[in-house]
Structures are given as structure tokens and as C-alpha cells.
């Protein structure tokens, strides 16, 4: 932010650069999600349903399309500890697994409210033991924990405003034994143990 006359602290910008998303036919897509892999590659999801991989200079290294895109686009991407790429395929109610070259390796989840089901999964993170944490909104508004193979372990949440309840949990990250969840509509971040 820029400082005004009140003298509020400012953040100095030492340099600035931007990358343009490559066109997809006549369309000029916009990015939806970004993450940096352990090897320094940058993974970006765009609003036409592509997974794009850039180097640290903004050069496209490779790209591929999601399996389906007619009813919506994915929102969250993560390179897992074992090197697989997992994508929250939001409007298809599932998590999709790829190799780093874009080969489809598998999927888990389906539409619903049972453990392991999803309405709109939007983000995913992984702890140092390999467990995955997926946020979803819609009728469920919860965080689910899975093994690296996609097997359900635990969950927390449900629609609401109380502790452990959510209104559109949108982002999730794991750090040092804790799971941090962006509870968007409730205007807060909730913090849980990794056991949920």
C-alpha cells in the first residue's frame, strides 16, 4: 500500500516484473492460483482450465489442460512431497492428480456431503507427514484431511459463524503442526492442530 499524509508504514518495492499468460486460441486467460514448487518451478492455474508451469524468469516450461472444463475451472494447485501435482477441480467436486509432466494419475472425491465427498473444493496443502488438507465451500464449508493416496482421515467444520465453523473457507496452509484456514466470509483465519 502507499503511504498517505498520516505517515503510516509503507512497503518499499525494490523491483517489479509481470508475466503475461499465454493465449489459448483467441482467448487471453487470467491466472486463478499460483504456487512455487520445491524445485523453484511456478505452477499457475488459469480460467480456461490449464495448468501452466513457468521457470523463475516467467518462461513457460510446459502446460496441460484439466480433464474437463465445460462447467468450471480449478482453483487450487500443489506439488506434493512425492512430486505429484494435485489440483482442486472445484466445479467437478474432486481432486485430480498429475505427474509433473501432466500425465493424469488419478482422482478422488465426488459430489456430496459424506466423508471424502466434496461440493466445491478450492485449496489444498500438505503437512510434513504427507497428509493432505482440502478446503471446500458450498453446503459443506469444511476442511477434510486425507492420506497421500486420497483416503479420508478426518474433517472439521460445517456452515456457521462459531469456532470451527466456516463461511466459504477458501485458502489453507500447513506450518509447524498447525493448519491455517482462511474463513473468507467470516473475516478471519482459523487455526487448528494437524489432527483437526
C-alpha positions as CSV (number, residue, x, y, z in Angstrom):
1,X,0.0,0.0,0.0
2,X,1.0,3.6,-0.5
3,X,1.6,5.9,2.5
4,X,-0.6,9.0,2.9
5,X,0.0,12.1,4.9
6,X,-0.7,10.3,8.1
7,X,2.7,8.7,8.0
8,X,1.5,5.0,8.1
9,X,4.3,2.5,7.4
10,X,4.9,1.6,3.7
11,X,6.4,-1.4,2.0
12,X,9.3,-0.4,-0.3
13,X,9.3,-2.2,-3.7
14,X,12.8,-3.0,-4.8
15,X,11.8,-4.3,-8.2
16,X,8.8,-5.2,-10.2
17,X,8.1,-7.6,-13.1
18,X,5.0,-9.2,-14.5
19,X,4.3,-12.2,-16.7
20,X,1.6,-12.4,-19.3
21,X,-0.4,-15.6,-19.6
22,X,-0.1,-17.2,-23.0
23,X,-3.2,-17.0,-25.2
24,X,-5.4,-20.0,-25.6
25,X,-6.7,-19.6,-29.2
26,X,-8.5,-16.3,-29.3
27,X,-8.8,-16.1,-25.5
28,X,-6.5,-14.2,-23.2
29,X,-6.8,-16.2,-19.9
30,X,-6.3,-14.8,-16.4
31,X,-4.5,-16.6,-13.6
32,X,-6.6,-18.1,-10.7
33,X,-4.0,-19.7,-8.5
34,X,-0.2,-19.8,-8.1
35,X,2.3,-21.9,-6.1
36,X,6.0,-22.4,-6.1
37,X,7.2,-26.0,-6.2
38,X,10.2,-27.2,-4.1
39,X,12.4,-27.1,-7.2
40,X,11.6,-23.5,-7.9
41,X,9.1,-24.0,-10.8
42,X,6.0,-21.9,-10.6
43,X,2.6,-23.6,-11.2
44,X,-0.3,-21.5,-12.3
45,X,-4.0,-22.4,-12.9
46,X,-5.9,-20.2,-15.3
47,X,-9.5,-19.5,-16.1
48,X,-9.6,-21.7,-19.2
49,X,-8.6,-24.8,-17.2
50,X,-4.9,-25.0,-17.9
51,X,-2.1,-26.0,-15.6
52,X,0.9,-23.9,-16.6
53,X,4.5,-24.4,-15.4
54,X,6.9,-21.4,-15.5
55,X,10.5,-21.0,-14.6
56,X,11.6,-18.2,-12.3
57,X,12.0,-15.9,-15.2
58,X,8.5,-16.3,-16.5
59,X,9.3,-18.7,-19.4
60,X,6.7,-21.4,-20.0
61,X,8.2,-24.8,-19.4
62,X,5.1,-26.9,-20.0
63,X,1.3,-26.9,-19.8
64,X,-1.7,-29.1,-20.0
65,X,-5.5,-29.0,-19.7
66,X,-7.7,-30.3,-17.0
67,X,-9.7,-33.4,-17.9
68,X,-13.0,-31.4,-18.1
69,X,-13.6,-27.7,-18.2
70,X,-17.1,-27.1,-19.6
71,X,-18.8,-26.4,-16.3
72,X,-16.0,-24.6,-14.4
73,X,-12.3,-24.2,-13.7
74,X,-10.0,-25.4,-10.9
75,X,-8.9,-23.1,-8.1
76,X,-6.1,-24.7,-6.1
77,X,-2.8,-26.4,-7.0
78,X,0.0,-28.1,-5.0
79,X,3.1,-30.0,-5.8
80,X,3.1,-32.8,-3.3
81,X,6.1,-34.1,-1.3
82,X,6.3,-37.2,-3.6
83,X,6.4,-34.9,-6.7
84,X,2.8,-35.4,-7.9
85,X,0.7,-32.4,-8.7
86,X,-2.7,-32.2,-7.1
87,X,-5.4,-29.8,-8.3
88,X,-8.7,-28.9,-6.6
89,X,-11.1,-29.4,-9.5
90,X,-13.7,-27.1,-7.9
91,X,-16.7,-27.5,-10.1
92,X,-16.2,-31.2,-10.7
93,X,-16.2,-32.0,-6.9
94,X,-12.9,-33.8,-6.9
95,X,-9.2,-33.7,-6.5
96,X,-7.1,-34.6,-9.6
97,X,-3.6,-36.0,-9.5
98,X,-1.0,-35.5,-12.3
99,X,2.7,-36.2,-12.9
100,X,4.8,-33.1,-13.2
101,X,4.6,-33.6,-17.0
102,X,0.8,-33.5,-17.0
103,X,0.0,-37.2,-17.2
104,X,-3.3,-37.9,-15.4
105,X,-2.5,-40.3,-12.5
106,X,-5.9,-40.4,-10.7
107,X,-8.8,-38.6,-9.0
108,X,-10.7,-38.8,-5.7
109,X,-13.9,-37.3,-4.5
110,X,-17.4,-36.9,-5.8
111,X,-20.3,-34.6,-5.2
112,X,-21.9,-34.9,-1.8
113,X,-21.6,-34.4,1.9
114,X,-20.3,-37.8,3.2
115,X,-16.7,-38.0,4.4
116,X,-14.4,-37.9,1.3
117,X,-17.1,-36.2,-0.8
118,X,-16.9,-32.5,-1.9
119,X,-19.1,-29.7,-3.1
120,X,-16.6,-27.1,-4.2
121,X,-13.0,-27.9,-3.2
122,X,-10.9,-24.8,-3.6
123,X,-7.5,-25.3,-2.0
124,X,-5.1,-27.9,-0.8
125,X,-2.0,-28.1,1.4
126,X,0.2,-30.9,2.8
127,X,1.9,-31.5,6.1
128,X,5.4,-32.9,6.6
129,X,3.9,-36.4,7.1
130,X,2.2,-36.3,3.7
131,X,-1.4,-35.8,4.8
132,X,-3.5,-33.5,2.6
133,X,-5.9,-30.9,3.8
134,X,-8.6,-29.7,1.4
135,X,-10.9,-26.7,1.9
136,X,-14.3,-26.7,0.3
137,X,-17.3,-24.3,0.3
138,X,-20.9,-24.9,-0.7
139,X,-23.2,-26.9,1.5
140,X,-20.3,-28.4,3.5
141,X,-18.0,-25.5,4.3
142,X,-15.3,-27.7,5.9
143,X,-11.7,-28.9,5.9
144,X,-11.0,-32.5,5.2
145,X,-7.8,-34.5,5.8
146,X,-6.7,-37.3,3.5
147,X,-3.7,-39.6,3.1
148,X,-1.5,-39.0,0.1
149,X,-3.5,-41.8,-1.6
150,X,-6.7,-39.9,-1.2
151,X,-8.2,-41.9,1.7
152,X,-10.3,-39.9,4.1
153,X,-8.9,-39.4,7.6
154,X,-10.7,-36.6,9.4
155,X,-12.7,-33.4,9.0
156,X,-13.6,-30.2,10.8
157,X,-16.2,-27.6,10.1
158,X,-19.7,-27.0,8.8
159,X,-21.6,-23.9,7.8
160,X,-21.7,-21.2,10.5
161,X,-20.0,-18.4,12.5
162,X,-18.9,-20.3,15.6
163,X,-15.5,-21.7,16.4
164,X,-14.7,-24.5,13.9
165,X,-17.5,-23.4,11.6
166,X,-16.9,-21.7,8.2
167,X,-18.5,-19.5,5.6
168,X,-16.6,-20.1,2.4
169,X,-13.2,-21.5,3.6
170,X,-11.1,-20.5,0.7
171,X,-7.4,-20.9,1.5
172,X,-5.4,-23.4,3.6
173,X,-1.8,-23.8,4.5
174,X,0.1,-26.0,7.0
175,X,3.0,-24.9,9.1
176,X,4.8,-26.4,12.1
177,X,1.9,-28.7,13.2
178,X,-0.9,-26.3,12.6
179,X,-3.5,-25.9,9.8
180,X,-4.4,-22.3,8.9
181,X,-7.7,-21.8,7.2
182,X,-8.9,-18.5,5.5
183,X,-12.5,-18.3,6.6
184,X,-13.4,-15.7,4.0
185,X,-17.0,-14.6,4.7
186,X,-16.4,-14.7,8.5
187,X,-13.4,-12.3,8.0
188,X,-11.0,-14.4,10.0
189,X,-8.3,-17.1,9.9
190,X,-8.9,-20.2,12.0
191,X,-6.0,-22.3,13.3
192,X,-6.3,-26.0,14.0
193,X,-3.9,-28.7,15.2
194,X,-3.0,-31.0,12.3
195,X,-5.2,-33.7,13.9
196,X,-8.3,-31.4,13.2
